[in-house]
Each structure stands twice: as structure tokens, then as C-alpha cells.
Amino acid sequence: MMHSFYIEPPESGMAALPADEAKHAARVLRLQPGDAVCAMDGAGSRWRAEIAEIGAGGAKVRLIEPLASNEAPVRVTVYQGVPKADKLDFIVQKLTELGAAALVPVKMERCVAKPDAKDGAKRRERLERIAQEAAKQCGRALPPRISEPLSWKEALSDLAGRGLVLVPWEEARGARMRDVLAEMPGAADIGVVIGPEGGMTADEVAAMAELGARMVTLGPRILRTETASVVAAALAMQLWGDL
């Protein structure tokens, strides 16, 4: 497998690596001119490339040919009730690997963590770095968009714009994602809502039902919030996407 690197905007078939990428290529991986790599612009395009220049002054790659996009045919946005501690780190990493388009942290009523605007901005920067690293590891050219935490009212407004909203809920009985697939096989913009550790309130579930959201079960066992997020995204990607 080729090592993947983000690149500066290409020019005449060549592109420079940002300083941190060049340092990693030279000092950690010890790559040499002629070594094959995957070059990614962070906006969805990637190329088969090779190291053209590398040294103390930086590194450049020669773009050989475009590579096919590996983005999913369905846009999956996960609305995650803000969890405790560093659980979002794990969630972002795994959603990036699965091909999810975006993560939206949501301040729900039962969230223990209550980030303010300053904390939310700092946390977003950290999560974006995690998403970029995960994208490099899995060869994905477009990391998921990471939103700053939204209020419940803001999240509802955002959910209203999705083509389909799936709500894994422990009190859902019998309704599974594949049942929804049978009714809406062409859904291309899907929101998946995951409650925090304490779950979602009846009022929150009712508000989403008014928007037309579909309550579904993930099975007879109650999953932790970080597990539910990854499982639900994987199921949506498997049923409507490319897994």
C-alpha cells in the first residue's frame, strides 16, 4: 500500500508537500526520489504520484495519474449527542474510515458534557486533525466535515434539510434499517441521530418524529453511544452506500 500525503495546490503536474507532511516523509518514512505515493488535495481528488524532490528544504511530488474517487455514493451525516471524555476522538476516526460525510455534535438534554463556544472551537480543531490523519491512513481524499456543537434547536433545523433521518432508539420495536431501505432505496442524503450516554428524551424523539424521522432498532442489546454511532453509520453505508 502506498503512503498517502496531502499536497499544496498542484502546478504543472507537480505539487509541494506541506511542511509537516514533508518532515514525516523524509525523517520518519525516509522516502527517496522515485518512491511511489498517493497524493491527496483534501478536497476529494487524489493521484498516483512519486517523490520528485525531498530534503531539508521540503518535498515535492510528481503527479502521474488521477485515481478514481473512493467517496461513498450516499452522504451520511452523524448527529452525535455530545459524549463524555474523548469518545468523540474514536467516533471521528471510525466515521472517517467508514466514509461518512460529516459529524455534527449535538447538545442534547441528557448530555453530561456541556461544551461552551470556546471549548467547542478547540475541540473541533482537534477532531479535524484526527479526521485528516484517519483519512490519510485509509486513503480517503476528503475527510468528513466536523461541525462545532449545535444546540438542539439548531440540530433540528439542520435535520429538516436531510432526505432521510434515521434515529436508532432503544425503545424502537421491530423497525430495522433494512425495512426503511425497502421504502426509500434511493435515499442519498441521510442523517443518523445518536443519543448521548443518558439516551434521548421522549420530547427529543417526538420532535424528530414530527420531521418525519424514522425510529429504528440496532438489535435487542443496548449499545454504548460510541458503539451505536459506528454501528449505525456502518449499517447505513452498507445498505445505501458502498460497503
ZADO-1210 file (C-alpha; in nm, 4 decimals, padded with zeros to 6 digits):
<atoms>
<atom x="00.0000" y="00.0000" z="00.0000" code="MET" pos="1"/>
<atom x="00.1313" y="00.3440" z="-00.0938" code="MET" pos="2"/>
<atom x="00.1814" y="00.6071" z="00.1729" code="HIS" pos="3"/>
<atom x="-00.0676" y="00.8936" z="00.1402" code="SER" pos="4"/>
<atom x="00.0145" y="01.2635" z="00.1706" code="PHE" pos="5"/>
<atom x="-00.1763" y="01.5873" z="00.1495" code="TYR" pos="6"/>
<atom x="-00.0373" y="01.8306" z="-00.1044" code="ILE" pos="7"/>
<atom x="-00.0399" y="02.2018" z="-00.1778" code="GLU" pos="8"/>
<atom x="-00.2346" y="02.3101" z="-00.4907" code="PRO" pos="9"/>
<atom x="-00.0622" y="02.1372" z="-00.7853" code="PRO" pos="10"/>
<atom x="00.1038" y="02.3280" z="-01.0675" code="GLU" pos="11"/>
<atom x="00.2206" y="02.1798" z="-01.3998" code="SER" pos="12"/>
<atom x="00.1970" y="01.8252" z="-01.2763" code="GLY" pos="13"/>
<atom x="00.3986" y="01.8925" z="-00.9607" code="MET" pos="14"/>
<atom x="00.2913" y="01.9642" z="-00.6043" code="ALA" pos="15"/>
<atom x="00.4714" y="02.0539" z="-00.2833" code="ALA" pos="16"/>
<atom x="00.4021" y="01.8776" z="00.0450" code="LEU" pos="17"/>
<atom x="00.3134" y="02.0969" z="00.3444" code="PRO" pos="18"/>
<atom x="00.5986" y="02.1270" z="00.5939" code="ALA" pos="19"/>
<atom x="00.4661" y="01.8679" z="00.8384" code="ASP" pos="20"/>
<atom x="00.3986" y="01.6198" z="00.5588" code="GLU" pos="21"/>
<atom x="00.7445" y="01.6727" z="00.4105" code="ALA" pos="22"/>
<atom x="00.9058" y="01.6205" z="00.7504" code="LYS" pos="23"/>
<atom x="00.7156" y="01.2965" z="00.8017" code="HIS" pos="24"/>
<atom x="00.8069" y="01.1697" z="00.4547" code="ALA" pos="25"/>
<atom x="01.1770" y="01.2488" z="00.4970" code="ALA" pos="26"/>
<atom x="01.2549" y="01.1834" z="00.8620" code="ARG" pos="27"/>
<atom x="01.0042" y="00.9156" z="00.9628" code="VAL" pos="28"/>
<atom x="00.9369" y="00.7198" z="00.6441" code="LEU" pos="29"/>
<atom x="01.2763" y="00.8029" z="00.4872" code="ARG" pos="30"/>
<atom x="01.1298" y="00.8163" z="00.1377" code="LEU" pos="31"/>
<atom x="01.3541" y="00.8797" z="-00.1597" code="GLN" pos="32"/>
<atom x="01.3035" y="01.0284" z="-00.5090" code="PRO" pos="33"/>
<atom x="01.1145" y="00.7816" z="-00.7241" code="GLY" pos="34"/>
<atom x="00.9208" y="00.6238" z="-00.4366" code="ASP" pos="35"/>
<atom x="00.5511" y="00.5782" z="-00.5190" code="ALA" pos="36"/>
<atom x="00.2971" y="00.7670" z="-00.3063" code="VAL" pos="37"/>
<atom x="-00.0675" y="00.8700" z="-00.3128" code="CYS" pos="38"/>
<atom x="-00.1178" y="01.2475" z="-00.3291" code="ALA" pos="39"/>
<atom x="-00.4427" y="01.3996" z="-00.1984" code="MET" pos="40"/>
<atom x="-00.5661" y="01.7574" z="-00.2122" code="ASP" pos="41"/>
<atom x="-00.8048" y="01.7289" z="00.0855" code="GLY" pos="42"/>
<atom x="-01.0986" y="01.8271" z="-00.1352" code="ALA" pos="43"/>
<atom x="-01.1752" y="01.4909" z="-00.2947" code="GLY" pos="44"/>
<atom x="-00.9060" y="01.4478" z="-00.5608" code="SER" pos="45"/>
<atom x="-00.6159" y="01.2044" z="-00.5386" code="ARG" pos="46"/>
<atom x="-00.3373" y="01.0939" z="-00.7690" code="TRP" pos="47"/>
<atom x="-00.0844" y="00.8181" z="-00.8095" code="ARG" pos="48"/>
<atom x="00.2397" y="01.0065" z="-00.7677" code="ALA" pos="49"/>
<atom x="00.6091" y="00.9723" z="-00.6922" code="GLU" pos="50"/>
<atom x="00.8570" y="01.1642" z="-00.4835" code="ILE" pos="51"/>
<atom x="01.0374" y="01.4108" z="-00.7109" code="ALA" pos="52"/>
<atom x="01.2408" y="01.6065" z="-00.4557" code="GLU" pos="53"/>
<atom x="01.2939" y="01.5543" z="-00.0839" code="ILE" pos="54"/>
<atom x="01.5324" y="01.7044" z="00.1671" code="GLY" pos="55"/>
<atom x="01.5778" y="01.9614" z="00.4406" code="ALA" pos="56"/>
<atom x="01.4138" y="02.2262" z="00.2247" code="GLY" pos="57"/>
<atom x="01.0906" y="02.0328" z="00.1776" code="GLY" pos="58"/>
<atom x="00.9469" y="01.7787" z="-00.0618" code="ALA" pos="59"/>
<atom x="00.7687" y="01.7744" z="-00.3956" code="LYS" pos="60"/>
<atom x="00.5773" y="01.5014" z="-00.5740" code="VAL" pos="61"/>
<atom x="00.5217" y="01.4393" z="-00.9426" code="ARG" pos="62"/>
<atom x="00.1555" y="01.3647" z="-01.0215" code="LEU" pos="63"/>
<atom x="00.1385" y="01.0674" z="-01.2566" code="ILE" pos="64"/>
<atom x="-00.2311" y="00.9937" z="-01.2992" code="GLU" pos="65"/>
<atom x="-00.5630" y="01.0648" z="-01.1258" code="PRO" pos="66"/>
<atom x="-00.7055" y="00.7909" z="-00.9088" code="LEU" pos="67"/>
<atom x="-01.0746" y="00.7045" z="-00.9029" code="ALA" pos="68"/>
<atom x="-01.2771" y="00.8647" z="-00.6252" code="SER" pos="69"/>
<atom x="-01.3439" y="00.6412" z="-00.3272" code="ASN" pos="70"/>
<atom x="-01.6138" y="00.8618" z="-00.1787" code="GLU" pos="71"/>
<atom x="-01.9437" y="00.6931" z="-00.0998" code="ALA" pos="72"/>
<atom x="-02.2451" y="00.7348" z="-00.3310" code="PRO" pos="73"/>
<atom x="-02.4552" y="00.8315" z="-00.0283" code="VAL" pos="74"/>
<atom x="-02.3973" y="01.1244" z="00.2070" code="ARG" pos="75"/>
<atom x="-02.4219" y="01.0087" z="00.5698" code="VAL" pos="76"/>
<atom x="-02.4174" y="01.2784" z="00.8399" code="THR" pos="77"/>
<atom x="-02.3997" y="01.1600" z="01.2006" code="VAL" pos="78"/>
<atom x="-02.5617" y="01.3818" z="01.4654" code="TYR" pos="79"/>
<atom x="-02.3946" y="01.2720" z="01.7874" code="GLN" pos="80"/>
<atom x="-02.5199" y="01.3694" z="02.1314" code="GLY" pos="81"/>
<atom x="-02.2039" y="01.5144" z="02.2891" code="VAL" pos="82"/>
<atom x="-02.0435" y="01.2301" z="02.4871" code="PRO" pos="83"/>
<atom x="-01.8064" y="01.2393" z="02.7813" code="LYS" pos="84"/>
<atom x="-01.4261" y="01.2416" z="02.7747" code="ALA" pos="85"/>
<atom x="-01.2516" y="01.1558" z="02.4483" code="ASP" pos="86"/>
<atom x="-01.5201" y="00.9371" z="02.2927" code="LYS" pos="87"/>
<atom x="-01.5593" y="01.1786" z="02.0020" code="LEU" pos="88"/>
<atom x="-01.1981" y="01.1060" z="01.9045" code="ASP" pos="89"/>
<atom x="-01.2852" y="00.7400" z="01.8488" code="PHE" pos="90"/>
<atom x="-01.6117" y="00.8237" z="01.6732" code="ILE" pos="91"/>
<atom x="-01.4451" y="01.0668" z="01.4290" code="VAL" pos="92"/>
<atom x="-01.1703" y="00.8205" z="01.3448" code="GLN" pos="93"/>
<atom x="-01.4102" y="00.5369" z="01.2675" code="LYS" pos="94"/>
<atom x="-01.6627" y="00.7506" z="01.0790" code="LEU" pos="95"/>
<atom x="-01.3798" y="00.8740" z="00.8570" code="THR" pos="96"/>
<atom x="-01.2785" y="00.5168" z="00.7762" code="GLU" pos="97"/>
<atom x="-01.6371" y="00.4182" z="00.7007" code="LEU" pos="98"/>
<atom x="-01.6839" y="00.7069" z="00.4570" code="GLY" pos="99"/>
<atom x="-01.9291" y="00.9257" z="00.6490" code="ALA" pos="100"/>
<atom x="-01.9613" y="01.2774" z="00.5082" code="ALA" pos="101"/>
<atom x="-01.9953" y="01.4752" z="00.8311" code="ALA" pos="102"/>
<atom x="-02.0163" y="01.4677" z="01.2090" code="LEU" pos="103"/>
<atom x="-02.2371" y="01.7119" z="01.3976" code="VAL" pos="104"/>
<atom x="-02.2007" y="01.7112" z="01.7781" code="PRO" pos="105"/>
<atom x="-02.5357" y="01.8000" z="01.9379" code="VAL" pos="106"/>
<atom x="-02.6025" y="01.9368" z="02.2858" code="LYS" pos="107"/>
<atom x="-02.8963" y="01.7198" z="02.3942" code="MET" pos="108"/>
<atom x="-03.0818" y="01.7397" z="02.7244" code="GLU" pos="109"/>
<atom x="-02.9115" y="01.4366" z="02.8793" code="ARG" pos="110"/>
<atom x="-02.5580" y="01.5211" z="02.7703" code="CYS" pos="111"/>
<atom x="-02.3193" y="01.5228" z="03.0652" code="VAL" pos="112"/>
<atom x="-02.0572" y="01.7178" z="02.8715" code="ALA" pos="113"/>
<atom x="-02.1625" y="02.0815" z="02.8195" code="LYS" pos="114"/>
<atom x="-01.9041" y="02.2463" z="02.5898" code="PRO" pos="115"/>
<atom x="-01.9113" y="02.6247" z="02.5618" code="ASP" pos="116"/>
<atom x="-01.8255" y="02.8142" z="02.2426" code="ALA" pos="117"/>
<atom x="-01.4527" y="02.8342" z="02.3235" code="LYS" pos="118"/>
<atom x="-01.4304" y="02.4649" z="02.4148" code="ASP" pos="119"/>
<atom x="-01.6327" y="02.3725" z="02.1069" code="GLY" pos="120"/>
<atom x="-01.3960" y="02.5563" z="01.8713" code="ALA" pos="121"/>
<atom x="-01.0850" y="02.3985" z="02.0270" code="LYS" pos="122"/>
<atom x="-01.2436" y="02.0569" z="02.0213" code="ARG" pos="123"/>
<atom x="-01.3395" y="02.0990" z="01.6575" code="ARG" pos="124"/>
<atom x="-00.9797" y="02.1754" z="01.5606" code="GLU" pos="125"/>
<atom x="-00.8608" y="01.8601" z="01.7389" code="ARG" pos="126"/>
<atom x="-01.1281" y="01.6471" z="01.5739" code="LEU" pos="127"/>
<atom x="-01.0417" y="01.7876" z="01.2303" code="GLU" pos="128"/>
<atom x="-00.6791" y="01.6812" z="01.2826" code="ARG" pos="129"/>
<atom x="-00.7936" y="01.3329" z="01.3837" code="ILE" pos="130"/>
<atom x="-01.0155" y="01.3134" z="01.0741" code="ALA" pos="131"/>
<atom x="-00.7286" y="01.4187" z="00.8474" code="GLN" pos="132"/>
<atom x="-00.4938" y="01.1578" z="00.9941" code="GLU" pos="133"/>
<atom x="-00.7602" y="00.8881" z="00.9672" code="ALA" pos="134"/>
<atom x="-00.8274" y="00.9891" z="00.6057" code="ALA" pos="135"/>
<atom x="-00.4577" y="00.9510" z="00.5242" code="LYS" pos="136"/>
<atom x="-00.4498" y="00.6069" z="00.6849" code="GLN" pos="137"/>
<atom x="-00.7461" y="00.4806" z="00.4843" code="CYS" pos="138"/>
<atom x="-00.6539" y="00.6572" z="00.1589" code="GLY" pos="139"/>
<atom x="-00.9520" y="00.8884" z="00.1607" code="ARG" pos="140"/>
<atom x="-00.9084" y="01.2222" z="-00.0142" code="ALA" pos="141"/>
<atom x="-01.1971" y="01.4049" z="00.1544" code="LEU" pos="142"/>
<atom x="-01.2092" y="01.3997" z="00.5364" code="PRO" pos="143"/>
<atom x="-01.5567" y="01.4353" z="00.6879" code="PRO" pos="144"/>
<atom x="-01.6753" y="01.7827" z="00.7776" code="ARG" pos="145"/>
<atom x="-01.6667" y="01.8395" z="01.1533" code="ILE" pos="146"/>
<atom x="-01.9197" y="02.0859" z="01.2919" code="SER" pos="147"/>
<atom x="-01.8965" y="02.2832" z="01.6128" code="GLU" pos="148"/>
<atom x="-02.1539" y="02.1616" z="01.8686" code="PRO" pos="149"/>
<atom x="-02.5097" y="02.2640" z="01.7822" code="LEU" pos="150"/>
<atom x="-02.7937" y="02.3358" z="02.0206" code="SER" pos="151"/>
<atom x="-03.0914" y="02.1010" z="01.9988" code="TRP" pos="152"/>
<atom x="-03.2931" y="02.3682" z="01.8173" code="LYS" pos="153"/>
<atom x="-03.0127" y="02.4210" z="01.5641" code="GLU" pos="154"/>
<atom x="-02.9773" y="02.0471" z="01.5138" code="ALA" pos="155"/>
<atom x="-03.3498" y="02.0080" z="01.4421" code="LEU" pos="156"/>
<atom x="-03.3286" y="02.2807" z="01.1805" code="SER" pos="157"/>
<atom x="-03.0314" y="02.1063" z="01.0190" code="ASP" pos="158"/>
<atom x="-03.2049" y="01.7684" z="01.0270" code="LEU" pos="159"/>
<atom x="-03.5010" y="01.9150" z="00.8405" code="ALA" pos="160"/>
<atom x="-03.2768" y="01.9503" z="00.5349" code="GLY" pos="161"/>
<atom x="-03.1819" y="01.5799" z="00.5184" code="ARG" pos="162"/>
<atom x="-03.3526" y="01.3496" z="00.2705" code="GLY" pos="163"/>
<atom x="-03.3893" y="01.0753" z="00.5323" code="LEU" pos="164"/>
<atom x="-03.3356" y="01.0819" z="00.9089" code="VAL" pos="165"/>
<atom x="-03.2678" y="00.7572" z="01.0953" code="LEU" pos="166"/>
<atom x="-03.2872" y="00.7508" z="01.4747" code="VAL" pos="167"/>
<atom x="-03.1523" y="00.4379" z="01.6424" code="PRO" pos="168"/>
<atom x="-03.3512" y="00.4241" z="01.9666" code="TRP" pos="169"/>
<atom x="-03.3621" y="00.1574" z="02.2332" code="GLU" pos="170"/>
<atom x="-03.7419" y="00.1810" z="02.2512" code="GLU" pos="171"/>
<atom x="-03.7951" y="00.1269" z="01.8781" code="ALA" pos="172"/>
<atom x="-03.9682" y="-00.2072" z="01.8278" code="ARG" pos="173"/>
<atom x="-03.9225" y="-00.4152" z="01.5164" code="GLY" pos="174"/>
<atom x="-03.8316" y="-00.1346" z="01.2751" code="ALA" pos="175"/>
<atom x="-03.4920" y="-00.2014" z="01.1204" code="ARG" pos="176"/>
<atom x="-03.2830" y="-00.0042" z="00.8744" code="MET" pos="177"/>
<atom x="-03.3402" y="-00.2606" z="00.6008" code="ARG" pos="178"/>
<atom x="-03.7149" y="-00.2073" z="00.6404" code="ASP" pos="179"/>
<atom x="-03.6632" y="00.1631" z="00.5722" code="VAL" pos="180"/>
<atom x="-03.4407" y="00.0728" z="00.2765" code="LEU" pos="181"/>
<atom x="-03.7298" y="-00.1174" z="00.1191" code="ALA" pos="182"/>
<atom x="-03.9386" y="00.2024" z="00.1311" code="GLU" pos="183"/>
<atom x="-03.6635" y="00.4521" z="00.0400" code="MET" pos="184"/>
<atom x="-03.3964" y="00.2703" z="-00.1635" code="PRO" pos="185"/>
<atom x="-03.2835" y="00.5882" z="-00.3373" code="GLY" pos="186"/>
<atom x="-03.2034" y="00.7951" z="-00.0262" code="ALA" pos="187"/>
<atom x="-02.8805" y="00.9827" z="-00.0949" code="ALA" pos="188"/>
<atom x="-02.8587" y="01.2287" z="00.1971" code="ASP" pos="189"/>
<atom x="-02.9065" y="01.0517" z="00.5297" code="ILE" pos="190"/>
<atom x="-02.8906" y="01.1900" z="00.8816" code="GLY" pos="191"/>
<atom x="-02.8238" y="00.9428" z="01.1634" code="VAL" pos="192"/>
<atom x="-02.9023" y="01.0670" z="01.5159" code="VAL" pos="193"/>
<atom x="-02.7289" y="00.9075" z="01.8146" code="ILE" pos="194"/>
<atom x="-02.8140" y="00.9947" z="02.1731" code="GLY" pos="195"/>
<atom x="-02.5534" y="01.0620" z="02.4452" code="PRO" pos="196"/>
<atom x="-02.4756" y="00.8247" z="02.7328" code="GLU" pos="197"/>
<atom x="-02.8079" y="00.9018" z="02.9018" code="GLY" pos="198"/>
<atom x="-03.0070" y="00.8489" z="02.5847" code="GLY" pos="199"/>
<atom x="-03.2615" y="01.0778" z="02.4191" code="MET" pos="200"/>
<atom x="-03.5653" y="01.2184" z="02.5929" code="THR" pos="201"/>
<atom x="-03.9195" y="01.1396" z="02.4786" code="ALA" pos="202"/>
<atom x="-03.9592" y="01.5046" z="02.3757" code="ASP" pos="203"/>
<atom x="-03.6482" y="01.4899" z="02.1567" code="GLU" pos="204"/>
<atom x="-03.7682" y="01.1724" z="01.9887" code="VAL" pos="205"/>
<atom x="-04.1140" y="01.3228" z="01.9359" code="ALA" pos="206"/>
<atom x="-03.9650" y="01.6375" z="01.7791" code="ALA" pos="207"/>
<atom x="-03.7720" y="01.4267" z="01.5299" code="MET" pos="208"/>
<atom x="-04.0789" y="01.2151" z="01.4548" code="ALA" pos="209"/>
<atom x="-04.2623" y="01.5353" z="01.3609" code="GLU" pos="210"/>
<atom x="-03.9917" y="01.5956" z="01.0995" code="LEU" pos="211"/>
<atom x="-04.0579" y="01.2513" z="00.9532" code="GLY" pos="212"/>
<atom x="-03.7579" y="01.0790" z="01.1130" code="ALA" pos="213"/>
<atom x="-03.7645" y="00.7009" z="01.1241" code="ARG" pos="214"/>
<atom x="-03.7016" y="00.5295" z="01.4581" code="MET" pos="215"/>
<atom x="-03.5046" y="00.2073" z="01.4144" code="VAL" pos="216"/>
<atom x="-03.3551" y="-00.0623" z="01.6325" code="THR" pos="217"/>
<atom x="-02.9930" y="-00.1757" z="01.6317" code="LEU" pos="218"/>
<atom x="-03.0860" y="-00.5057" z="01.7940" code="GLY" pos="219"/>
<atom x="-03.2014" y="-00.6425" z="02.1292" code="PRO" pos="220"/>
<atom x="-02.8982" y="-00.5161" z="02.3220" code="ARG" pos="221"/>
<atom x="-02.8347" y="-00.1564" z="02.4283" code="ILE" pos="222"/>
<atom x="-02.5124" y="-00.0236" z="02.2758" code="LEU" pos="223"/>
<atom x="-02.2815" y="00.2394" z="02.4202" code="ARG" pos="224"/>
<atom x="-02.3120" y="00.5732" z="02.2434" code="THR" pos="225"/>
<atom x="-01.9741" y="00.5416" z="02.0659" code="GLU" pos="226"/>
<atom x="-02.0600" y="00.1865" z="01.9572" code="THR" pos="227"/>
<atom x="-02.4050" y="00.2871" z="01.8348" code="ALA" pos="228"/>
<atom x="-02.2591" y="00.5710" z="01.6276" code="SER" pos="229"/>
<atom x="-02.0172" y="00.3443" z="01.4424" code="VAL" pos="230"/>
<atom x="-02.2637" y="00.0561" z="01.4006" code="VAL" pos="231"/>
<atom x="-02.5435" y="00.2796" z="01.2732" code="ALA" pos="232"/>
<atom x="-02.3134" y="00.4550" z="01.0245" code="ALA" pos="233"/>
<atom x="-02.1775" y="00.1199" z="00.9040" code="ALA" pos="234"/>
<atom x="-02.5288" y="-00.0178" z="00.8512" code="LEU" pos="235"/>
<atom x="-02.6391" y="00.2926" z="00.6611" code="ALA" pos="236"/>
<atom x="-02.3251" y="00.2746" z="00.4455" code="MET" pos="237"/>
<atom x="-02.3794" y="-00.0957" z="00.3825" code="GLN" pos="238"/>
<atom x="-02.7468" y="-00.0562" z="00.2882" code="LEU" pos="239"/>
<atom x="-02.7366" y="00.2698" z="00.0896" code="TRP" pos="240"/>
<atom x="-02.3649" y="00.3128" z="00.0253" code="GLY" pos="241"/>
<atom x="-02.0619" y="00.1159" z="-00.0852" code="ASP" pos="242"/>
<atom x="-01.9645" y="-00.1209" z="00.1958" code="LEU" pos="243"/>
</atoms>
